[in-house]
């Protein structure tokens, strides 16, 4: 008999769209929670149509499949009084609510924390916004690139040519923080019976990512200078040799290591005698250029053999194909295949990832696919004794 997952028996209602909220709910689903996704009839979560790299599978985008696997879908038009009443009744039975509506929307719907707490005192309510509930940015579009930009991260990457991280880092960090807060409140509820409200935002996740930099700026104003990085440096505040260097057949990253040690190992006489860490800063560009010139003369594996043998912190820079084809990727065992039957009866399968956690030595299994829009509406309504929820055909897509 398999061991119960940590959140078995926990019911989550996921009202969120796009990425941050759905992925927070996914993290709970991977730990065993039952997640019911509340979607508008006809169109559903906007993420069903926002295609990562333009890729789709069946009726939905590949990214929607990835971030909503293992959930159920209840289609309900919250502008319709009957449907809204049914959803409110379901919320009275939920352990967790996840939402990322625009500011003010949940209050108008009566689905805000204060309203739900009156009927469900133990509810744990998780809310993600773009930039918090107060301040001049509260109504700005809560989107990943915009949150990165307001946080200053692209400027930190290169003050002369601001460059964002090429993935939705703000969304993913916010999802982690919200899931952590939900778990903390579920633990408190277990001890005290008290639910609670946890809130975070894309901006707060981005600020937390930069806690070292912001601590330095807040504590030592005027002493933190961000200079454009050289061609090889990988960090605005770490000296040579920290960076990524081209080899004759790829790239090699070198982390924090004594410059003189690198010089001796790579037979670079000009830097083998630089033992003063202050000069690793002062002569950073020169040192990096000398290392780059040397590494470009040979293949990655040659340099790895030399540096690994000397316990130097380094790694090859994998391409996407090299990563997926590597033994290290296979050994971490994070992939799984999920499948579903489309509304038209066609079967589709998706190769995707599993939870990044291992609990008691095993990775939690959640093999369910992302739901077809509204596929579980009737069954859930019957199970919870909800008032009839009109179908999309009877009320029209909203």
KENULO-603716 format. One record per residue (C-alpha): x negated, y negated, z negated; residue number from 1. Coordinates in steps of 0.001 Angstrom, whole numbers, plus 500000, padded with zeros to 6 digits. Layout:
residues N
+--------+--------+--------+-----+
!     px !     py !     pz !  nr !
+--------+--------+--------+-----+
!      X !      Y !      Z ! NUM !
...
+--------+--------+--------+-----+
END
This chain:
residues 398
+--------+--------+--------+-----+
!     px !     py !     pz !  nr !
+--------+--------+--------+-----+
! 500000 ! 500000 ! 500000 !   1 !
! 498592 ! 496631 ! 500999 !   2 !
! 497981 ! 494021 ! 498326 !   3 !
! 500520 ! 491164 ! 498149 !   4 !
! 499333 ! 487878 ! 499571 !   5 !
! 498946 ! 484980 ! 497095 !   6 !
! 502026 ! 483047 ! 498278 !   7 !
! 504383 ! 485944 ! 498938 !   8 !
! 507889 ! 484840 ! 497952 !   9 !
! 507257 ! 481116 ! 498448 !  10 !
! 509666 ! 479417 ! 500865 !  11 !
! 508327 ! 476445 ! 502855 !  12 !
! 510386 ! 474133 ! 505057 !  13 !
! 508196 ! 472530 ! 507695 !  14 !
! 509730 ! 469331 ! 509095 !  15 !
! 506455 ! 468160 ! 510589 !  16 !
! 505284 ! 467728 ! 514177 !  17 !
! 502056 ! 467314 ! 516126 !  18 !
! 499089 ! 468822 ! 514225 !  19 !
! 498323 ! 467766 ! 510639 !  20 !
! 501646 ! 468777 ! 509066 !  21 !
! 502141 ! 471984 ! 511065 !  22 !
! 498593 ! 473128 ! 510294 !  23 !
! 499070 ! 472422 ! 506573 !  24 !
! 502154 ! 474661 ! 506716 !  25 !
! 500180 ! 477240 ! 508706 !  26 !
! 497575 ! 477396 ! 505944 !  27 !
! 500375 ! 478252 ! 503498 !  28 !
! 501816 ! 480821 ! 505897 !  29 !
! 498438 ! 482523 ! 506169 !  30 !
! 498465 ! 482882 ! 502388 !  31 !
! 501831 ! 484638 ! 502489 !  32 !
! 504443 ! 481871 ! 502345 !  33 !
! 507564 ! 482148 ! 504441 !  34 !
! 507589 ! 479032 ! 506638 !  35 !
! 510782 ! 477884 ! 508356 !  36 !
! 510153 ! 475203 ! 510928 !  37 !
! 513003 ! 472672 ! 511224 !  38 !
! 513158 ! 471379 ! 514798 !  39 !
! 515443 ! 469291 ! 516943 !  40 !
! 517497 ! 471311 ! 519451 !  41 !
! 516488 ! 471141 ! 523065 !  42 !
! 512956 ! 469785 ! 522696 !  43 !
! 511723 ! 470893 ! 519277 !  44 !
! 508372 ! 469868 ! 517835 !  45 !
! 506667 ! 467433 ! 520206 !  46 !
! 503648 ! 469714 ! 519958 !  47 !
! 505488 ! 472241 ! 522141 !  48 !
! 504781 ! 469897 ! 525066 !  49 !
! 501434 ! 468262 ! 524120 !  50 !
! 499022 ! 470659 ! 525772 !  51 !
! 495437 ! 470968 ! 524548 !  52 !
! 493331 ! 471090 ! 527736 !  53 !
! 496588 ! 471311 ! 529703 !  54 !
! 497032 ! 474988 ! 528772 !  55 !
! 500404 ! 476661 ! 528229 !  56 !
! 501706 ! 480151 ! 527590 !  57 !
! 505364 ! 480887 ! 528119 !  58 !
! 507637 ! 477999 ! 527196 !  59 !
! 505111 ! 476277 ! 524938 !  60 !
! 501610 ! 474873 ! 524873 !  61 !
! 498768 ! 477091 ! 523780 !  62 !
! 498001 ! 474689 ! 520929 !  63 !
! 501576 ! 474998 ! 519631 !  64 !
! 501176 ! 478773 ! 519583 !  65 !
! 497927 ! 478419 ! 517636 !  66 !
! 499211 ! 476114 ! 514898 !  67 !
! 502693 ! 477565 ! 514394 !  68 !
! 502090 ! 481294 ! 514391 !  69 !
! 503901 ! 483281 ! 511755 !  70 !
! 506683 ! 480717 ! 511299 !  71 !
! 510427 ! 480865 ! 511936 !  72 !
! 512372 ! 478199 ! 513846 !  73 !
! 515678 ! 476680 ! 512831 !  74 !
! 517028 ! 474181 ! 515356 !  75 !
! 519142 ! 471450 ! 513746 !  76 !
! 520025 ! 467961 ! 514939 !  77 !
! 519525 ! 465845 ! 511829 !  78 !
! 521655 ! 463091 ! 513387 !  79 !
! 524607 ! 465484 ! 513251 !  80 !
! 526311 ! 465399 ! 509799 !  81 !
! 527101 ! 469136 ! 509754 !  82 !
! 523567 ! 470118 ! 510666 !  83 !
! 522054 ! 467660 ! 508211 !  84 !
! 524275 ! 469004 ! 505422 !  85 !
! 523133 ! 472554 ! 506173 !  86 !
! 519471 ! 471552 ! 506155 !  87 !
! 519882 ! 469710 ! 502856 !  88 !
! 521397 ! 472853 ! 501336 !  89 !
! 518468 ! 474892 ! 502602 !  90 !
! 516087 ! 472330 ! 501097 !  91 !
! 517739 ! 472924 ! 497724 !  92 !
! 516444 ! 476509 ! 497911 !  93 !
! 512937 ! 475704 ! 499129 !  94 !
! 509774 ! 475884 ! 497050 !  95 !
! 507838 ! 473529 ! 499345 !  96 !
! 508740 ! 470775 ! 501801 !  97 !
! 506206 ! 469545 ! 504393 !  98 !
! 507040 ! 466389 ! 506370 !  99 !
! 505334 ! 463710 ! 508435 ! 100 !
! 508257 ! 461540 ! 509554 ! 101 !
! 507656 ! 457861 ! 510228 ! 102 !
! 507967 ! 455681 ! 507092 ! 103 !
! 511596 ! 455278 ! 506016 ! 104 !
! 513081 ! 458157 ! 508049 ! 105 !
! 513341 ! 460742 ! 505260 ! 106 !
! 515041 ! 458190 ! 502992 ! 107 !
! 517729 ! 457552 ! 505613 ! 108 !
! 518259 ! 461297 ! 505977 ! 109 !
! 518395 ! 461936 ! 502249 ! 110 !
! 515452 ! 464329 ! 502607 ! 111 !
! 512962 ! 462258 ! 500616 ! 112 !
! 511378 ! 463593 ! 497448 ! 113 !
! 513515 ! 461604 ! 495009 ! 114 !
! 516751 ! 462770 ! 496643 ! 115 !
! 515718 ! 466412 ! 496844 ! 116 !
! 514301 ! 466499 ! 493333 ! 117 !
! 517754 ! 465716 ! 491913 ! 118 !
! 519075 ! 468987 ! 493358 ! 119 !
! 515840 ! 470987 ! 493318 ! 120 !
! 513704 ! 469871 ! 490341 ! 121 !
! 510965 ! 472412 ! 491027 ! 122 !
! 510382 ! 471465 ! 494630 ! 123 !
! 506821 ! 470730 ! 495723 ! 124 !
! 506983 ! 468004 ! 498341 ! 125 !
! 504058 ! 467388 ! 500699 ! 126 !
! 503926 ! 464274 ! 502857 ! 127 !
! 501384 ! 463251 ! 505516 ! 128 !
! 501327 ! 459775 ! 507025 ! 129 !
! 498934 ! 457951 ! 509286 ! 130 !
! 497653 ! 455341 ! 506851 ! 131 !
! 499574 ! 455620 ! 503575 ! 132 !
! 502903 ! 454188 ! 502527 ! 133 !
! 501647 ! 450695 ! 501720 ! 134 !
! 499583 ! 448045 ! 503435 ! 135 !
! 499400 ! 446416 ! 506853 ! 136 !
! 498598 ! 449636 ! 508721 ! 137 !
! 501520 ! 451726 ! 507401 ! 138 !
! 503604 ! 451368 ! 510579 ! 139 !
! 500797 ! 451859 ! 513084 ! 140 !
! 500928 ! 455072 ! 515155 ! 141 !
! 499516 ! 457922 ! 513097 ! 142 !
! 497285 ! 459579 ! 515680 ! 143 !
! 493859 ! 461179 ! 515342 ! 144 !
! 491768 ! 458931 ! 517598 ! 145 !
! 493388 ! 455837 ! 516108 ! 146 !
! 492717 ! 457046 ! 512560 ! 147 !
! 489094 ! 457810 ! 513436 ! 148 !
! 488781 ! 454310 ! 514873 ! 149 !
! 490269 ! 452507 ! 511883 ! 150 !
! 488009 ! 454525 ! 509564 ! 151 !
! 484886 ! 453370 ! 511397 ! 152 !
! 483667 ! 456851 ! 512281 ! 153 !
! 483129 ! 456174 ! 516031 ! 154 !
! 481066 ! 453097 ! 515118 ! 155 !
! 479009 ! 455199 ! 512709 ! 156 !
! 478280 ! 457639 ! 515504 ! 157 !
! 476733 ! 454854 ! 517587 ! 158 !
! 477097 ! 451138 ! 516746 ! 159 !
! 476279 ! 450187 ! 520357 ! 160 !
! 478665 ! 452703 ! 521938 ! 161 !
! 481306 ! 453863 ! 519449 ! 162 !
! 481865 ! 457567 ! 520009 ! 163 !
! 484678 ! 459562 ! 518360 ! 164 !
! 484443 ! 463192 ! 517309 ! 165 !
! 485741 ! 465201 ! 520258 ! 166 !
! 488291 ! 467200 ! 518234 ! 167 !
! 491231 ! 466204 ! 516034 ! 168 !
! 489146 ! 465928 ! 512889 ! 169 !
! 491475 ! 463498 ! 511081 ! 170 !
! 494454 ! 465811 ! 511566 ! 171 !
! 492581 ! 468900 ! 510431 ! 172 !
! 491118 ! 467269 ! 507345 ! 173 !
! 494532 ! 465908 ! 506343 ! 174 !
! 496020 ! 469391 ! 506728 ! 175 !
! 493398 ! 470831 ! 504372 ! 176 !
! 493962 ! 468105 ! 501781 ! 177 !
! 497741 ! 468465 ! 501867 ! 178 !
! 497580 ! 472245 ! 501534 ! 179 !
! 495207 ! 471852 ! 498575 ! 180 !
! 497615 ! 469446 ! 496896 ! 181 !
! 500590 ! 471731 ! 497489 ! 182 !
! 498733 ! 474673 ! 495964 ! 183 !
! 497758 ! 472584 ! 492926 ! 184 !
! 501389 ! 471584 ! 492349 ! 185 !
! 502596 ! 475159 ! 492807 ! 186 !
! 500119 ! 476175 ! 490110 ! 187 !
! 501385 ! 473394 ! 487832 ! 188 !
! 504948 ! 474499 ! 488461 ! 189 !
! 504011 ! 478035 ! 487491 ! 190 !
! 502776 ! 476737 ! 484132 ! 191 !
! 505319 ! 474003 ! 483421 ! 192 !
! 508288 ! 474469 ! 485770 ! 193 !
! 507678 ! 470973 ! 487128 ! 194 !
! 507496 ! 470377 ! 490871 ! 195 !
! 505951 ! 467249 ! 492301 ! 196 !
! 505035 ! 465027 ! 495198 ! 197 !
! 501665 ! 465160 ! 496976 ! 198 !
! 500834 ! 462610 ! 499650 ! 199 !
! 497867 ! 462088 ! 501912 ! 200 !
! 497152 ! 460488 ! 505264 ! 201 !
! 494901 ! 460757 ! 508264 ! 202 !
! 493025 ! 457683 ! 507059 ! 203 !
! 492441 ! 459048 ! 503554 ! 204 !
! 490980 ! 462232 ! 504998 ! 205 !
! 488629 ! 460196 ! 507155 ! 206 !
! 487567 ! 458037 ! 504216 ! 207 !
! 486897 ! 461122 ! 502107 ! 208 !
! 484747 ! 462520 ! 504925 ! 209 !
! 482561 ! 459420 ! 504562 ! 210 !
! 482378 ! 459392 ! 500754 ! 211 !
! 478571 ! 459243 ! 500710 ! 212 !
! 478453 ! 456313 ! 503109 ! 213 !
! 481277 ! 454417 ! 501410 ! 214 !
! 479806 ! 455003 ! 497954 ! 215 !
! 476528 ! 453540 ! 499153 ! 216 !
! 478264 ! 450529 ! 500750 ! 217 !
! 480476 ! 449867 ! 497730 ! 218 !
! 477681 ! 450312 ! 495203 ! 219 !
! 474838 ! 448627 ! 497091 ! 220 !
! 476337 ! 445932 ! 499361 ! 221 !
! 473905 ! 444689 ! 501969 ! 222 !
! 471528 ! 447613 ! 501506 ! 223 !
! 473193 ! 450054 ! 503877 ! 224 !
! 472171 ! 449506 ! 507471 ! 225 !
! 473466 ! 451579 ! 510352 ! 226 !
! 471072 ! 451480 ! 513263 ! 227 !
! 471666 ! 453070 ! 516662 ! 228 !
! 470287 ! 456578 ! 516530 ! 229 !
! 467595 ! 457724 ! 518889 ! 230 !
! 468102 ! 460244 ! 521645 ! 231 !
! 467587 ! 463204 ! 519333 ! 232 !
! 468662 ! 462150 ! 515817 ! 233 !
! 471798 ! 463890 ! 514510 ! 234 !
! 472441 ! 461797 ! 511391 ! 235 !
! 472532 ! 458082 ! 510721 ! 236 !
! 470923 ! 458433 ! 507285 ! 237 !
! 468453 ! 461311 ! 507559 ! 238 !
! 464874 ! 460937 ! 508858 ! 239 !
! 462961 ! 462992 ! 511402 ! 240 !
! 462981 ! 465798 ! 512280 ! 241 !
! 466769 ! 466057 ! 511694 ! 242 !
! 468246 ! 466312 ! 515178 ! 243 !
! 469048 ! 468236 ! 518339 ! 244 !
! 466292 ! 468764 ! 520896 ! 245 !
! 466317 ! 470106 ! 524458 ! 246 !
! 464377 ! 473254 ! 525252 ! 247 !
! 463578 ! 474623 ! 528705 ! 248 !
! 466822 ! 476639 ! 528722 ! 249 !
! 469120 ! 475017 ! 526160 ! 250 !
! 469031 ! 473086 ! 522903 ! 251 !
! 467700 ! 473632 ! 519395 ! 252 !
! 468809 ! 471908 ! 516199 ! 253 !
! 466362 ! 471272 ! 513368 ! 254 !
! 467650 ! 470272 ! 509937 ! 255 !
! 465851 ! 468852 ! 506886 ! 256 !
! 462241 ! 470066 ! 507108 ! 257 !
! 458827 ! 468513 ! 506350 ! 258 !
! 457520 ! 466811 ! 509468 ! 259 !
! 453960 ! 468003 ! 508859 ! 260 !
! 455156 ! 471613 ! 508633 ! 261 !
! 456965 ! 471290 ! 511962 ! 262 !
! 453836 ! 469759 ! 513441 ! 263 !
! 451642 ! 472668 ! 512319 ! 264 !
! 454093 ! 475343 ! 513475 ! 265 !
! 454632 ! 473773 ! 516882 ! 266 !
! 450984 ! 472746 ! 517267 ! 267 !
! 451761 ! 469030 ! 517521 ! 268 !
! 448574 ! 467458 ! 516156 ! 269 !
! 449973 ! 463909 ! 516100 ! 270 !
! 452527 ! 464757 ! 513394 ! 271 !
! 450840 ! 467638 ! 511555 ! 272 !
! 449166 ! 465137 ! 509241 ! 273 !
! 452225 ! 462971 ! 508476 ! 274 !
! 452926 ! 464070 ! 504910 ! 275 !
! 454438 ! 460818 ! 503598 ! 276 !
! 458272 ! 461036 ! 503751 ! 277 !
! 458451 ! 457241 ! 504102 ! 278 !
! 456765 ! 457578 ! 507488 ! 279 !
! 459344 ! 460150 ! 508570 ! 280 !
! 461737 ! 457185 ! 508489 ! 281 !
! 459403 ! 454512 ! 509781 ! 282 !
! 458105 ! 456586 ! 512678 ! 283 !
! 461323 ! 458478 ! 513312 ! 284 !
! 461649 ! 457757 ! 517048 ! 285 !
! 457986 ! 458566 ! 517702 ! 286 !
! 458129 ! 461829 ! 515762 ! 287 !
! 461337 ! 462953 ! 517432 ! 288 !
! 459951 ! 462220 ! 520894 ! 289 !
! 456841 ! 464292 ! 520212 ! 290 !
! 458941 ! 467217 ! 518968 ! 291 !
! 461273 ! 466923 ! 521964 ! 292 !
! 458377 ! 466963 ! 524433 ! 293 !
! 456956 ! 470102 ! 522862 ! 294 !
! 460228 ! 472001 ! 522665 ! 295 !
! 461081 ! 471180 ! 526271 ! 296 !
! 458063 ! 473240 ! 527356 ! 297 !
! 459519 ! 476588 ! 526268 ! 298 !
! 462770 ! 478533 ! 525871 ! 299 !
! 464966 ! 478365 ! 522791 ! 300 !
! 464259 ! 481944 ! 521680 ! 301 !
! 460512 ! 481319 ! 521699 ! 302 !
! 460848 ! 478406 ! 519284 ! 303 !
! 463403 ! 480224 ! 517133 ! 304 !
! 460999 ! 483126 ! 516716 ! 305 !
! 458280 ! 480782 ! 515462 ! 306 !
! 460459 ! 478639 ! 513234 ! 307 !
! 462645 ! 481421 ! 511791 ! 308 !
! 459530 ! 483369 ! 510800 ! 309 !
! 458405 ! 480329 ! 508780 ! 310 !
! 461847 ! 479876 ! 507174 ! 311 !
! 462457 ! 476560 ! 508923 ! 312 !
! 466082 ! 475421 ! 508877 ! 313 !
! 467053 ! 475544 ! 512541 ! 314 !
! 469614 ! 477034 ! 514934 ! 315 !
! 470329 ! 477342 ! 518639 ! 316 !
! 473048 ! 475033 ! 519972 ! 317 !
! 475647 ! 477391 ! 521399 ! 318 !
! 477924 ! 476622 ! 524283 ! 319 !
! 481555 ! 477675 ! 523873 ! 320 !
! 480936 ! 480840 ! 525890 ! 321 !
! 477768 ! 481652 ! 523964 ! 322 !
! 479645 ! 481277 ! 520684 ! 323 !
! 482523 ! 483541 ! 521669 ! 324 !
! 480189 ! 486166 ! 523153 ! 325 !
! 477829 ! 486200 ! 520161 ! 326 !
! 477461 ! 488948 ! 517598 ! 327 !
! 477797 ! 486335 ! 514849 ! 328 !
! 481229 ! 485321 ! 516120 ! 329 !
! 482354 ! 488945 ! 516279 ! 330 !
! 480983 ! 489654 ! 512803 ! 331 !
! 482994 ! 486862 ! 511176 ! 332 !
! 486131 ! 488654 ! 512466 ! 333 !
! 488506 ! 485704 ! 512693 ! 334 !
! 490374 ! 486587 ! 515902 ! 335 !
! 493742 ! 488226 ! 516326 ! 336 !
! 496297 ! 488881 ! 519052 ! 337 !
! 499874 ! 487733 ! 518538 ! 338 !
! 502847 ! 488152 ! 520831 ! 339 !
! 506481 ! 487197 ! 521243 ! 340 !
! 509388 ! 487599 ! 523628 ! 341 !
! 510430 ! 484427 ! 525442 ! 342 !
! 514021 ! 483265 ! 525751 ! 343 !
! 514065 ! 484707 ! 529270 ! 344 !
! 512931 ! 488114 ! 528010 ! 345 !
! 509335 ! 487829 ! 529183 ! 346 !
! 506663 ! 489013 ! 526752 ! 347 !
! 503607 ! 486811 ! 526163 ! 348 !
! 500490 ! 487418 ! 524075 ! 349 !
! 497967 ! 484952 ! 522645 ! 350 !
! 494422 ! 485554 ! 521456 ! 351 !
! 493872 ! 483151 ! 518576 ! 352 !
! 492227 ! 482801 ! 515168 ! 353 !
! 493152 ! 483930 ! 511677 ! 354 !
! 492789 ! 482275 ! 508293 ! 355 !
! 489286 ! 480986 ! 507494 ! 356 !
! 489637 ! 482368 ! 503963 ! 357 !
! 488756 ! 485786 ! 502603 ! 358 !
! 490558 ! 486782 ! 499425 ! 359 !
! 489416 ! 489765 ! 497362 ! 360 !
! 487183 ! 490738 ! 500242 ! 361 !
! 489854 ! 490679 ! 502946 ! 362 !
! 491112 ! 488052 ! 505358 ! 363 !
! 494858 ! 487393 ! 504889 ! 364 !
! 496828 ! 488833 ! 507784 ! 365 !
! 499663 ! 486871 ! 509373 ! 366 !
! 500227 ! 488540 ! 512744 ! 367 !
! 503481 ! 486796 ! 513675 ! 368 !
! 503547 ! 484593 ! 516764 ! 369 !
! 504839 ! 481024 ! 516987 ! 370 !
! 508639 ! 481050 ! 517145 ! 371 !
! 510777 ! 480422 ! 520188 ! 372 !
! 512680 ! 477184 ! 519571 ! 373 !
! 515731 ! 477845 ! 517407 ! 374 !
! 515336 ! 481618 ! 517593 ! 375 !
! 516003 ! 482120 ! 513879 ! 376 !
! 518803 ! 479564 ! 513367 ! 377 !
! 521701 ! 482005 ! 513143 ! 378 !
! 519906 ! 484569 ! 510989 ! 379 !
! 518633 ! 481941 ! 508524 ! 380 !
! 522065 ! 480291 ! 508309 ! 381 !
! 523677 ! 483616 ! 507491 ! 382 !
! 520972 ! 484619 ! 505015 ! 383 !
! 521296 ! 481410 ! 503001 ! 384 !
! 525051 ! 480974 ! 503430 ! 385 !
! 524643 ! 477654 ! 505218 ! 386 !
! 527426 ! 475780 ! 506983 ! 387 !
! 527506 ! 476507 ! 510699 ! 388 !
! 524800 ! 474617 ! 512574 ! 389 !
! 525957 ! 473548 ! 516036 ! 390 !
! 523952 ! 474982 ! 518901 ! 391 !
! 521984 ! 472785 ! 521259 ! 392 !
! 524553 ! 473444 ! 523996 ! 393 !
! 527395 ! 472146 ! 521846 ! 394 !
! 525740 ! 468915 ! 520673 ! 395 !
! 523289 ! 468285 ! 523497 ! 396 !
! 519513 ! 468045 ! 523268 ! 397 !
! 518346 ! 465186 ! 521062 ! 398 !
+--------+--------+--------+-----+
END
